[in-house]
């Protein structure tokens, strides 16, 4: 998986002056993409002016990589296919889409210089009356402010962090440990995940707290000073809509008004992503409402359908009402909840995505 740094960060620090012993980097984890190429056509200028077609390839097709004699002979005729076997890492943060899982890693680095004379692994000289600094009790707390919670004025969502070596290492996730000790030059990494369900601006707030201890190495590591420090950084990113859903419900007319009602639910799926993000539909299904007792049947299968930006796919469901014993007691003027439309897809490199609509209802008679 590739990592790219998130953008738009703001830092908040504690009241203590001076630079912090720790630094924080937040890196987004995203999958690589297939490298593209634009092969040059062969030329016959002569006099050393011709360029070998293989020079324009992103992936070398040397004889060492060929598995058969035919492949070795074909190296002089490069493929004109634009995709190659090589992978490229994202050059920027990239786009975040509703329905996908946002994954990033938090890297806390100890920026203190190493002290060869200290067994504590602290920073500083350690010679004469010089002191060394030791960092311990490192804790990381991550919160995410979503667009929905922003509008409601609520606080952020506390996110669990993955990667703790043991349960006693408290990362601010409700544990009772004393944090983690980081030696100079070492890094503490934790990973967080969150499914993006809302369109709009997200704010990731990361707070790092730690204890700085000043030691006298010539006196057996006597602690002469200790203070607790913390700093906070904010990272902003925008979540965009990837799949737009439009629906239409039509009731089938029947001569027998006492018969079970039927509806035709039509759904239109459109890839509205900017930047050329294509997806492959895996499954589109309707979750029926148990309260209103309906049964849905898909009239077509869209599994494996490729949706490029701007493409539209239509699907239809036939929804039937379960026959009730007392049909006379049914209020035909009331709306009937037919179900929720669920869409599962994968990106070009296999990353999963899913979207669930609100309850789709019929019109009353």
matplotlib code that plots the C-alpha trace (Angstrom):
import matplotlib.pyplot as plt

x = [0.0, 1.2, 1.3, 0.7, 0.7, -2.6, -3.0, -4.3, -2.9, -3.0, -1.1, -1.9, 0.6, 0.7, 1.7, 5.3, 7.7, 10.4, 10.3, 8.7, 10.8, 8.3, 6.9, 3.8, 3.1, -0.2, 0.0, -2.9, -2.8, -4.0, -3.5, -1.1, -2.2, -1.0, 1.6, 0.8, 2.9, 2.9, 5.0, 6.7, 6.2, 9.4, 11.2, 13.8, 15.6, 19.0, 22.3, 21.8, 18.6, 16.3, 15.0, 14.5, 10.8, 11.7, 13.0, 9.4, 8.1, 7.4, 8.1, 11.2, 10.6, 14.2, 15.1, 15.6, 11.9, 10.7, 9.5, 9.5, 11.4, 8.4, 8.4, 12.1, 11.7, 8.8, 10.8, 11.7, 8.0, 6.7, 3.1, 0.9, -1.3, -1.3, -1.2, 1.9, 2.8, 4.5, 2.8, 3.0, 2.4, 0.0, 1.8, -0.8, -3.5, -6.0, -9.8, -11.8, -15.2, -18.4, -18.7, -15.0, -12.9, -10.5, -7.3, -4.2, -1.2, -0.1, 3.7, 5.1, 8.9, 11.4, 13.5, 16.0, 19.6, 20.9, 23.2, 25.8, 26.7, 23.1, 21.4, 18.0, 18.2, 17.7, 18.9, 21.7, 25.4, 25.7, 29.3, 30.3, 27.2, 25.2, 21.7, 19.8, 16.2, 14.0, 10.6, 8.0, 4.3, 3.5, -0.2, -2.1, -5.7, -7.5, -10.9, -12.8, -15.3, -17.8, -20.0, -23.1, -21.7, -20.4, -23.9, -25.3, -22.6, -21.5, -17.9, -15.7, -15.9, -13.1, -11.4, -9.8, -6.1, -4.6, -1.1, -0.7, 1.9, 0.0, -3.1, -1.2, 0.1, -2.5, -3.1, -6.0, -8.5, -9.9, -6.9, -5.3, -1.6, 1.0, 1.7, 4.7, 8.4, 10.1, 13.9, 15.7, 15.3, 12.5, 8.9, 5.6, 3.0, -0.7, -3.4, -6.9, -9.9, -13.2, -16.0, -17.0, -20.8, -21.3, -20.3, -18.4, -15.5, -13.9, -11.5, -9.1, -7.8, -4.7, -3.5, -0.1, 0.8, 4.0, 6.3, 9.7, 12.2, 15.6, 18.3, 21.8, 23.6, 26.7, 24.5, 23.0, 20.3, 18.8, 15.6, 16.1, 13.0, 9.8, 7.0, 4.0, 3.6, 1.1, 0.4, -2.6, -2.8, -5.8, -6.0, -8.8, -10.0, -13.1, -15.3, -16.9, -19.9, -18.8, -22.2, -25.3, -28.6, -32.0, -35.1, -38.7, -41.5, -44.6, -47.5, -48.8, -52.5, -54.8, -58.5, -58.8, -58.5, -58.3, -55.3, -51.8, -50.2, -47.1, -44.6, -41.9, -38.8, -36.4, -33.0, -30.4, -26.8, -24.3, -20.6, -20.2, -16.5, -14.1, -10.7, -11.4, -12.2, -13.9, -15.6, -16.9, -20.3, -20.3, -23.8, -27.0, -29.7, -32.8, -33.2, -36.9, -38.9, -39.9, -42.4, -44.4, -44.1, -42.9, -40.7, -38.4, -37.0, -34.3, -35.2, -31.6, -28.1, -25.5, -22.6, -19.4, -20.7, -18.0, -19.0, -16.6, -17.0, -20.3, -21.6, -25.2, -26.6, -30.2, -31.7, -35.3, -36.9, -40.4, -41.7, -44.7, -46.8, -47.4, -51.1, -52.6, -55.6, -57.6, -57.0, -59.9, -58.0, -55.2, -55.1, -54.3, -53.7, -50.6, -47.1, -45.4, -41.7, -40.3, -36.7, -33.2, -31.0, -27.5, -24.7, -21.4, -18.4, -14.7, -12.2, -9.8, -7.3, -9.8, -10.6, -14.1, -16.9, -20.5, -23.5, -26.9, -29.8, -32.6, -35.9, -37.6, -41.4, -44.4, -47.0, -50.4, -53.4]
y = [0.0, 3.5, 6.4, 10.0, 12.9, 14.5, 18.2, 21.3, 20.7, 23.1, 22.6, 23.5, 23.1, 23.2, 26.3, 25.2, 27.2, 25.6, 22.9, 19.6, 16.4, 14.6, 15.2, 13.9, 12.9, 11.7, 9.6, 8.3, 4.7, 4.1, 1.4, 1.9, 2.2, 0.5, 2.6, 3.9, 4.2, 5.8, 3.5, 5.3, 3.8, 2.4, 4.8, 4.4, 7.8, 6.2, 7.9, 7.1, 9.2, 6.3, 5.7, 2.2, 1.5, -0.2, 3.1, 4.5, 1.5, 1.9, -1.8, -3.4, -6.5, -7.7, -11.3, -12.0, -11.6, -13.7, -17.2, -18.6, -18.3, -16.6, -13.9, -13.3, -12.8, -10.4, -7.9, -6.0, -5.2, -3.5, -3.6, -0.6, -1.3, 1.8, -0.2, -2.0, -4.5, -1.8, 0.0, 3.7, 5.3, 8.2, 11.6, 13.5, 13.0, 12.0, 12.1, 10.6, 9.2, 8.5, 4.7, 4.0, 3.4, 6.2, 4.7, 6.5, 5.9, 8.2, 8.4, 9.9, 10.4, 11.1, 14.0, 14.1, 13.3, 10.0, 9.9, 7.1, 7.3, 6.9, 3.5, 5.3, 6.2, 9.8, 12.8, 15.1, 15.1, 13.3, 14.7, 16.6, 18.3, 18.0, 16.5, 14.2, 14.2, 11.0, 10.8, 8.4, 8.0, 8.7, 8.6, 9.3, 10.3, 10.6, 12.2, 12.8, 15.6, 14.5, 16.9, 15.6, 16.3, 19.7, 20.8, 19.5, 21.1, 17.8, 16.9, 14.5, 10.7, 9.0, 6.5, 3.3, 2.9, -0.3, -1.5, -1.5, -4.2, -5.0, -4.0, -2.1, 0.4, 3.1, 5.1, 7.1, 4.4, 3.8, 1.8, 2.3, 2.0, 4.6, 5.1, 4.1, 5.0, 6.0, 6.2, 8.9, 8.2, 5.7, 6.0, 5.0, 4.1, 3.5, 3.0, 4.2, 3.4, 5.1, 4.5, 7.7, 8.0, 11.8, 14.2, 17.3, 18.4, 16.1, 17.2, 14.7, 15.9, 14.1, 14.8, 13.6, 13.8, 12.7, 13.2, 14.8, 13.9, 15.5, 13.2, 13.6, 10.5, 11.1, 10.7, 7.4, 8.9, 11.1, 12.9, 16.6, 17.7, 16.4, 17.9, 16.7, 18.2, 17.8, 19.1, 18.8, 18.9, 19.2, 17.7, 18.6, 16.7, 16.7, 13.6, 13.6, 11.7, 8.7, 7.0, 9.0, 7.2, 8.2, 6.1, 5.9, 3.8, 2.9, 0.8, -1.8, -1.4, -4.4, -4.9, -6.8, -4.2, -6.8, -8.5, -8.0, -4.8, -4.7, -2.0, -1.5, 0.1, 1.6, 2.8, 4.7, 4.5, 7.1, 7.5, 11.2, 11.0, 13.7, 12.6, 9.4, 7.0, 3.9, 1.2, -2.3, -3.1, -6.3, -6.4, -4.2, -5.5, -4.2, -4.8, -5.2, -3.6, -6.2, -3.8, -3.4, -7.0, -6.8, -9.1, -7.7, -9.5, -8.1, -8.2, -8.0, -8.8, -5.9, -7.9, -7.2, -4.0, -1.4, 2.2, 4.8, 8.5, 9.7, 6.2, 5.3, 1.8, 1.1, -1.7, -2.7, -4.5, -6.0, -5.5, -7.5, -7.1, -10.1, -11.1, -10.2, -12.0, -8.8, -6.9, -4.6, -3.1, -1.9, 1.9, 2.3, 6.0, 5.3, 5.1, 1.7, 1.4, -0.9, -1.1, 0.3, 0.1, -1.3, -1.0, -2.8, -2.1, -2.3, 0.2, -0.6, -1.9, -3.9, -1.5, -2.1, 0.5, 0.4, 2.7, 2.4, 4.7, 5.8, 4.1, 4.1, 4.4, 4.1, 6.7, 6.4, 6.0]
z = [0.0, -0.8, 1.6, 0.8, 3.3, 4.1, 3.5, 5.3, 8.8, 11.7, 14.9, 18.5, 21.3, 25.1, 27.0, 27.4, 25.2, 23.1, 20.4, 21.1, 21.5, 19.3, 15.8, 14.1, 10.6, 9.3, 6.1, 4.1, 3.1, -0.5, -3.1, -6.0, -9.6, -12.8, -14.6, -18.0, -21.1, -24.5, -26.8, -29.7, -33.2, -34.9, -37.1, -40.0, -40.1, -40.1, -39.2, -35.5, -35.3, -34.6, -31.0, -29.8, -29.2, -25.9, -24.6, -24.3, -22.3, -18.6, -18.0, -19.6, -21.7, -21.6, -22.5, -18.8, -18.1, -21.0, -20.4, -23.9, -27.1, -28.7, -26.0, -26.4, -30.2, -29.5, -27.4, -30.6, -31.1, -27.9, -27.0, -27.7, -24.7, -22.4, -19.1, -17.8, -15.2, -13.1, -10.2, -9.4, -6.0, -5.6, -6.0, -3.9, -1.3, -3.9, -3.7, -0.9, -1.8, 0.1, 0.6, 0.8, 3.9, 4.8, 6.2, 7.5, 9.7, 12.5, 12.9, 16.1, 15.8, 18.6, 17.3, 20.2, 19.3, 20.6, 23.7, 23.4, 27.1, 28.4, 28.9, 29.0, 25.4, 26.1, 24.1, 25.2, 25.8, 29.1, 29.7, 32.8, 34.3, 31.1, 31.3, 29.0, 28.1, 28.2, 26.6, 28.0, 28.5, 24.8, 24.1, 20.9, 20.7, 17.3, 16.7, 13.5, 12.9, 10.2, 8.1, 9.9, 13.4, 12.2, 11.3, 14.6, 16.6, 18.2, 18.9, 17.0, 17.0, 18.9, 16.6, 17.7, 16.8, 15.4, 16.0, 19.8, 20.8, 24.0, 25.9, 28.6, 26.1, 26.4, 23.2, 24.6, 23.7, 27.2, 28.5, 31.8, 30.8, 31.1, 27.4, 25.3, 25.7, 22.5, 22.2, 20.1, 16.4, 16.9, 15.6, 17.1, 14.4, 14.7, 12.0, 12.0, 9.7, 9.2, 6.6, 4.9, 4.9, 4.4, 1.7, 2.7, 4.9, 7.5, 10.2, 11.7, 15.1, 16.5, 20.1, 21.2, 24.9, 26.6, 29.6, 29.3, 32.1, 32.6, 34.0, 35.4, 34.0, 36.1, 39.3, 38.3, 36.2, 38.9, 37.7, 38.2, 36.2, 34.7, 32.8, 30.8, 27.3, 24.5, 21.1, 18.7, 14.9, 12.6, 9.1, 6.7, 3.7, 1.5, 0.8, -2.6, -4.0, -6.2, -7.0, -7.4, -7.0, -8.5, -7.9, -9.1, -7.7, -9.8, -8.5, -10.9, -11.6, -11.0, -11.6, -8.4, -5.7, -2.9, -4.4, -3.0, -4.3, -6.5, -7.3, -9.8, -8.3, -10.9, -9.8, -11.8, -10.8, -12.1, -11.6, -10.8, -9.7, -10.9, -11.9, -13.8, -11.0, -12.5, -10.5, -11.0, -9.5, -7.4, -6.1, -6.0, -3.8, -1.9, 1.8, 2.3, 5.1, 7.7, 9.2, 6.0, 4.9, 1.3, -0.8, -3.5, -6.6, -8.8, -12.5, -13.7, -12.5, -12.7, -11.1, -13.0, -14.7, -15.2, -14.4, -15.8, -14.9, -16.4, -17.1, -16.0, -15.1, -14.6, -12.5, -11.7, -8.8, -8.5, -5.0, -3.9, -0.8, 1.4, 1.4, 4.7, 6.3, 6.8, 3.6, 4.4, 7.4, 5.1, 4.6, 0.9, 1.4, 3.5, 2.1, 2.1, 2.9, 0.1, 1.2, 1.2, -1.9, -1.2, -3.7, -3.4, -5.7, -6.1, -7.5, -10.3, -7.8, -5.8, -3.0, -1.6, -1.4, -0.4, -0.3, 1.4, 0.5, 2.8, 2.9, -0.5, -0.2, -2.4, -2.9, -1.3, -3.4]

ax = plt.figure().add_subplot(projection="3d")
ax.plot(x, y, z, "-o")
ax.set_aspect("equal")
plt.show()
